[in-house]
Amino acid sequence: MKFILPALFLSVSMQLTAQCDGNRYLNFISSDTYSTTDIQYGSNINYQGANESLLMDVYEPAGDAVVDRPVVIMCHGGYFLSGDKAAPDMLPLCTDLARMGYVVASINYRVGIPFGAQLEVPYGQALLRAIQDVRAAIRWFRKNADTEGNTYRINPEQIFVGGASAGGFMALHLAYMDENEIPSWLDMTIPGLEGGLEGESGNPGYSSEVAGILPVSGAMGDSDWIEAGDTTPACMFHGDADLTVTIDSATFVLFGLINVTTIEGSNYIADRMDEVGVEHCYHVTPGGGHVPYLGNPTEYDYTLSLMSGFLHGLVCNETFDCNYHEILSGTSEISDYEQLNVYPNPADNMIFIPHATGQTVSALFTLDGRKVADITGTSFNTSALAEGVYVLHGLGKEGIGASERVIITH
């Protein structure tokens, strides 16, 4: 064995050196990607008591033959009420990181809450369900590499997690929240929440540790959960004019209407990391709103550049770079991401969606994520709906997914 181990180490080192050539993981090494969709990585009971299959899409650089590739698992936003693995807050990053040589997975996770007058507990439960699910996705890759032939030719020691908005919350709590920091008012014995932070969403027996995180517009329940001895590095992004998830400390207000709980944003988190010695990059977008790269090609380019510099340093055992670098071969431009144009709002018996077509392009949801209607065309009769706040998901005039809060009054 003492002769085999050095040979194995030398082989891995040579593969790593070949990959870390100053180009791969920093710039585009492929003009296209190959995707495998709807891979089931686990299952668990959702907030409605039903068993839900957990699916992900995996992106790889087209024509790539390299082995021991790092994995980036991305988590979409959507207030923990809705969202999708192919949504525009994730898809461009998934494809562009894959073009740089990473294996990238975009996951769906359990969303939805029972809506009521008090939302702190339901939102805490939704966050914990999501954390359990992303941990199951991490374990899936390690299990696949160990027992199922390593389908995606990954390095199981180089798994990273990123996400935007709710996905940013997930990445931060995954990295820095411990079992003893689960609030006492959260009942972790109810169906779908058993198993603590690891949960029971699938693939037990494998580690759910990560090599780094990439949260965008994220926050934590308490930044003091980051402690001396935490070693997971972070690359964080936030707009200083974010009115959805504060960059400082404030009450999270759902859709600008309903107080949920106090959260601490990226400024507090970065200060705490400085205090206890957690390595990190932190980019603030002056005047940037929620998820600043949406609708802003320049900011998207900056985000992708910093993410790749951070990841490249960790993957290649170098000091990671928190500075902007020009990405060679250009970037996939991200289209404008705008609010849906819907009027009148508040509405009584009818709403109009001027950019809709004859196809079903919109859907109306309750705040707990339950779909109440598919909308075909440019108008919808709301007279049969109960009064309240709804969320309209559909396509903006550029054909990009967007959302808008709709208030129904009769």
C-alpha positions in Angstrom: 0.0 0.0 0.0 2.8 2.5 0.7 3.8 2.3 -2.9 0.2 2.5 -4.3 -0.9 5.6 -2.3 1.9 7.9 -3.6 1.1 6.7 -7.1 -2.6 7.5 -6.6 -1.7 10.9 -5.1 0.5 11.7 -8.0 -2.2 10.7 -10.5 -4.8 13.0 -8.8 -2.2 15.8 -8.5 -1.4 15.5 -12.3 -5.1 15.6 -13.1 -5.6 18.7 -10.9 -2.6 20.4 -12.5 -4.0 19.7 -16.0 -7.4 21.1 -15.1 -6.0 24.2 -13.3 -4.2 25.7 -16.3 -5.3 29.3 -15.7 -8.2 28.9 -18.1 -10.5 26.2 -17.0 -12.8 27.3 -14.1 -12.0 30.9 -14.9 -13.0 31.3 -18.5 -15.3 29.5 -21.0 -13.8 26.2 -22.1 -16.9 25.2 -24.1 -19.3 27.1 -26.3 -22.3 25.0 -25.2 -23.6 22.8 -22.4 -25.3 19.4 -22.1 -28.2 19.1 -19.6 -29.9 16.1 -18.0 -33.3 17.2 -16.6 -35.6 16.0 -13.8 -33.1 13.7 -12.0 -34.7 12.5 -8.7 -32.3 13.1 -5.9 -34.7 12.4 -3.0 -38.2 12.7 -1.6 -39.9 13.9 1.5 -43.2 15.0 3.0 -44.1 18.6 2.0 -46.0 21.1 4.1 -49.3 19.7 2.8 -48.5 16.2 4.1 -47.9 14.7 0.7 -44.8 12.9 -0.3 -42.9 15.0 -2.9 -40.3 13.9 -5.3 -37.2 16.1 -5.3 -35.8 16.8 -8.8 -32.8 18.5 -10.2 -31.3 19.4 -13.6 -27.6 18.9 -14.2 -25.5 20.9 -16.6 -22.1 19.9 -18.0 -19.7 21.5 -20.6 -20.4 20.0 -24.0 -17.7 17.7 -25.3 -15.8 17.6 -22.0 -13.8 14.5 -21.0 -12.2 15.7 -17.8 -12.8 13.7 -14.6 -12.7 14.8 -10.9 -14.8 17.9 -11.8 -16.1 20.2 -9.1 -19.9 20.5 -8.5 -21.9 23.7 -7.9 -25.4 23.1 -6.6 -27.7 26.1 -7.2 -30.9 26.9 -5.4 -33.6 29.2 -6.9 -35.4 32.0 -5.1 -39.2 32.5 -4.6 -39.9 33.5 -1.0 -39.9 29.7 -0.1 -43.4 29.8 -1.7 -42.6 29.0 -5.3 -39.9 29.1 -7.9 -38.3 26.5 -10.2 -34.9 25.0 -11.0 -35.1 26.5 -14.6 -36.1 30.0 -13.5 -34.2 33.0 -14.8 -32.5 33.7 -11.5 -30.6 30.4 -11.9 -30.5 29.2 -15.5 -27.9 31.7 -16.9 -25.5 31.1 -14.0 -25.9 27.3 -14.4 -25.1 27.3 -18.1 -22.3 29.7 -17.9 -20.6 28.0 -14.9 -20.9 24.7 -16.8 -19.3 26.3 -19.8 -16.3 27.1 -17.6 -15.9 23.4 -16.7 -18.0 22.9 -13.6 -20.8 20.3 -13.2 -23.8 22.4 -12.1 -27.0 21.2 -10.6 -30.1 23.3 -10.2 -32.5 21.8 -7.7 -36.1 22.0 -6.8 -36.8 21.8 -3.1 -40.0 21.7 -1.0 -41.7 25.1 -1.0 -45.0 26.5 0.4 -46.3 27.4 3.8 -49.7 27.2 5.5 -50.7 30.8 5.4 -52.0 32.5 8.6 -51.7 35.5 10.8 -48.4 34.4 12.2 -45.7 33.4 9.7 -42.5 33.2 11.7 -43.0 29.5 12.5 -44.2 28.4 9.0 -41.3 30.3 7.5 -38.8 28.7 9.9 -40.2 25.3 8.9 -40.0 26.1 5.2 -36.3 27.1 5.6 -35.5 23.9 7.4 -37.2 21.8 4.8 -35.2 23.5 2.1 -31.9 23.0 4.1 -32.7 19.3 4.5 -33.4 19.0 0.7 -30.2 20.7 -0.4 -28.2 18.4 2.0 -29.9 15.4 0.3 -28.7 16.7 -3.1 -25.2 17.0 -1.8 -25.3 13.5 -0.5 -26.8 12.3 -3.8 -23.6 13.3 -5.7 -21.4 11.6 -3.1 -23.4 8.5 -3.1 -23.5 8.4 -6.9 -19.7 8.9 -7.1 -19.2 6.1 -4.5 -21.7 3.4 -5.6 -23.3 4.3 -8.9 -20.3 4.8 -11.3 -19.8 8.5 -10.8 -22.2 9.5 -13.6 -21.0 13.0 -13.8 -17.3 12.4 -13.1 -17.2 14.6 -10.1 -14.7 15.2 -7.3 -16.9 14.5 -4.2 -14.5 16.7 -2.1 -15.3 19.7 -4.2 -19.0 20.4 -3.8 -20.2 24.0 -3.5 -23.7 25.5 -3.0 -25.1 28.8 -4.2 -28.4 30.4 -4.6 -30.3 33.7 -4.9 -32.8 35.2 -2.4 -34.3 32.1 -0.7 -31.5 30.1 -2.2 -29.0 32.5 -0.5 -30.7 31.9 2.8 -30.3 28.1 2.2 -26.6 28.4 1.4 -25.8 30.5 4.5 -27.8 28.3 6.9 -26.4 25.2 5.4 -22.9 26.4 6.0 -23.2 28.0 9.5 -26.3 26.8 11.3 -25.7 24.0 13.9 -28.3 21.6 15.4 -28.2 23.5 18.7 -29.1 26.7 16.9 -32.5 25.5 15.6 -35.0 27.7 17.4 -36.8 26.0 20.2 -40.1 27.1 18.8 -39.6 24.9 15.7 -41.1 21.5 16.2 -38.7 19.2 14.3 -40.8 16.1 15.0 -43.6 16.9 12.6 -43.8 14.8 9.4 -41.3 16.1 6.9 -39.0 17.8 9.4 -37.6 14.7 11.2 -33.9 14.1 11.2 -32.7 17.6 12.3 -30.6 19.6 9.9 -29.6 16.5 7.9 -33.3 15.5 7.4 -34.7 12.5 5.8 -34.9 13.6 2.2 -32.6 10.8 1.0 -29.1 9.3 0.6 -28.2 8.8 4.2 -24.7 7.8 5.3 -22.9 10.4 3.2 -21.5 13.8 4.2 -23.4 17.0 3.4 -20.4 19.3 4.0 -19.5 21.8 1.3 -16.3 23.4 0.2 -17.8 26.9 -0.2 -21.0 28.8 -0.7 -22.2 31.5 -3.1 -25.2 33.3 -1.6 -26.8 36.2 -3.5 -29.2 38.5 -1.6 -29.3 36.1 1.3 -29.7 36.6 5.1 -29.6 34.6 8.3 -31.8 34.5 11.4 -28.7 35.3 13.5 -25.3 36.1 12.1 -23.8 35.0 15.5 -24.4 31.5 14.3 -21.2 32.0 12.4 -18.5 31.0 14.9 -14.8 30.8 15.3 -13.9 27.5 13.9 -16.3 27.6 11.0 -14.2 27.0 7.9 -16.6 27.2 5.0 -15.6 30.2 2.8 -18.2 32.3 1.2 -18.6 34.6 -1.9 -21.5 36.9 -1.1 -23.5 39.4 -3.2 -26.1 42.0 -2.2 -27.6 45.2 -3.4 -27.5 48.1 -0.9 -31.0 49.2 -2.0 -32.6 45.7 -1.6 -36.1 46.3 -0.3 -37.0 42.5 -0.2 -34.1 41.1 1.8 -32.3 43.7 3.9 -28.5 44.1 3.6 -28.5 45.1 7.2 -30.9 44.0 10.0 -34.6 44.4 9.7 -38.0 42.7 9.7 -38.6 40.5 6.7 -41.9 41.7 5.3 -43.5 39.3 2.9 -44.6 41.1 -0.3 -44.2 44.4 1.6 -47.4 43.6 3.6 -46.9 40.9 6.2 -44.2 41.0 9.0 -42.5 37.6 9.3 -39.3 37.7 11.4 -36.1 39.7 12.0 -33.3 38.8 9.7 -29.6 39.9 9.4 -28.3 40.5 5.9 -25.0 40.4 4.2 -23.4 43.5 5.9 -24.0 41.8 9.3 -22.8 38.5 8.0 -19.6 39.9 6.5 -18.8 41.8 9.7 -19.3 38.6 11.7 -17.0 36.7 9.3 -14.4 39.4 9.8 -14.8 39.1 13.5 -14.3 35.3 13.7 -12.0 34.8 10.8 -14.1 33.1 8.1 -12.6 33.7 4.7 -15.0 35.4 2.2 -15.5 37.7 -0.7 -18.2 40.3 -0.5 -19.5 42.4 -3.4 -22.1 45.2 -2.7 -23.9 46.7 -5.7 -24.4 50.4 -5.1 -28.1 51.2 -5.7 -28.7 47.5 -6.5 -32.1 46.0 -5.7 -33.0 42.4 -4.9 -30.8 39.9 -6.8 -28.9 42.7 -8.6 -27.7 40.7 -11.6 -31.3 40.2 -12.8 -31.9 42.6 -15.7 -28.4 44.0 -15.5 -25.9 42.4 -17.9 -22.9 44.4 -16.4 -23.7 43.3 -12.9 -24.3 39.7 -14.1 -20.8 39.7 -15.7 -19.3 41.0 -12.5 -21.2 38.3 -10.5 -20.0 35.5 -12.8 -16.5 36.8 -12.7 -16.3 36.9 -8.9 -17.9 33.6 -8.5 -15.5 31.9 -11.0 -12.5 33.6 -9.3 -13.6 32.4 -5.9 -14.3 28.9 -7.1 -11.1 28.6 -9.1 -9.0 29.4 -6.1 -10.6 26.8 -4.0 -10.7 24.1 -6.6 -7.0 24.7 -7.6 -5.7 25.0 -4.0 -4.8 28.6 -4.6 -5.7 31.8 -2.8 -9.1 32.7 -4.1 -9.5 36.0 -6.0 -12.1 38.5 -4.9 -11.4 40.9 -7.7 -13.0 41.2 -11.1 -11.4 39.6 -14.1 -12.5 39.7 -17.7 -14.1 36.4 -18.7 -12.6 35.3 -22.0 -15.0 34.4 -24.9 -17.8 36.7 -23.5 -20.7 35.8 -21.3 -24.2 34.7 -21.9 -26.3 37.8 -21.7 -29.1 37.8 -19.3 -32.3 39.4 -20.6 -34.3 42.0 -18.7 -36.2 40.5 -15.8 -39.1 42.8 -15.1 -42.3 42.8 -13.1 -45.4 41.5 -14.9 -47.6 44.4 -16.0 -51.0 43.7 -14.5 -53.8 46.1 -13.9 -55.9 47.2 -12.2 -54.2 46.3 -8.9 -56.0 46.1 -6.5 -58.6 44.5 -8.7 -62.3 43.6 -8.2 -63.7 41.4 -10.9 -61.1 41.5 -13.7 -57.3 41.8 -14.2 -55.5 42.5 -17.5 -52.1 41.2 -18.5 -51.2 43.1 -21.7 -48.1 41.1 -22.6 -49.8 37.7 -22.5 -50.6 35.8 -25.7 -53.2 33.2 -26.6 -51.1 30.5 -24.8 -51.2 29.8 -21.1 -48.4 32.0 -20.0 -49.5 33.0 -16.4 -50.7 31.3 -13.3 -52.1 32.7 -10.1 -51.1 31.4 -6.7 -52.1 31.9 -3.1 -49.4 33.0 -0.7 -49.0 29.4 0.5 -48.0 28.4 -3.0 -51.3 26.8 -4.1 -52.2 27.3 -7.7 -55.7 28.7 -8.1 -55.8 29.4 -11.8 -54.0 29.1 -15.2 -54.5 32.2 -17.2 -54.9 32.1 -20.9 -54.8 35.4 -22.9 -54.7 39.0 -21.7 -57.5 39.0 -19.1 -58.9 37.0 -16.3 -62.1 37.2 -14.3 -61.3 37.2 -10.6 -64.9 37.4 -9.3 -64.8 33.8 -8.0 -61.7 34.4 -6.0 -61.7 35.2 -2.3 -60.5 38.5 -1.3 -56.8 38.5 -0.4 -53.2 38.7 -1.7 -52.1 36.5 -4.6 -49.0 36.1 -6.6 -49.1 36.1 -10.4 -46.3 34.2 -12.2 -45.8 34.5 -15.9 -43.8 35.9 -18.7 -42.8 39.6 -19.1 -42.7 41.2 -22.5 -39.2 39.9 -23.2 -40.4 36.3 -22.6 -38.6 36.1 -19.3 -40.2 34.7 -16.1 -41.5 37.4 -13.7 -43.9 37.7 -10.7 -46.3 40.3 -9.4 -48.3 40.6 -6.2 -52.0 41.0 -7.0 -54.6 42.2 -4.4 -58.2 41.1 -4.9 -61.0 43.1 -3.3 -64.7 42.8 -3.9 
